[in-house]
């Protein structure tokens, strides 16, 4: 059974803190993604990675960075958390094949910045 | 850039048929996907269209017209458990690995 695991389900952080959201997948997928989901705005892509140590900006990368040191792990970093980063963060992965059309999502991490 | 448009909410009666439309504008296109998300849950894959036409999977069907930059998800024999949000997603707006989602359509099925 495919699995994408996000390390924290609920987090509360203070403004200015550095925040790490960790994600691990067990499907040997090449592609990994970080989205944030906000009411009325759908899923917005922050960053994605198509290989180890490779990363590409998504549609809303400002205020975020990512790290992919191992194929199975993709981390999202908020260098200095702000209240407008309060959101649900979804990690996902997919096969790197052109025919790999299914994205598998983790259960999400609810981040509140106070 | 890219944009995907879907209706924000749809209400339909149990047992009926409902169609959720998606129009898109992207710089590159490999295919259109549909995902379902129940409240509090993760999105799950429903279907994918790379070529024009209809794809059927049980009660769900998805249609694509690349010339019109348009697709839809058709849900038949609606059940209460189909109440969820449905997202269309475009693969390829900036490399074939990139997947961009729409804002989602909240479907409410009523008795």
Interface residues (C-beta under 8 A of the other chain):
Chain A: X30 X31 X33 X35 X40 X41 X42 X43 X44 X45 X48 X50 X56 X58 X59 X90 X94 X96 X98 X101 X102 X103 X104 X105 X106 X107 X108
Chain B: X8 X30 X31 X33 X35 X41 X42 X43 X44 X45 X48 X50 X87 X89 X91 X94 X95 X96 X97 X98 X99 X100 X101 X102 X103 X104
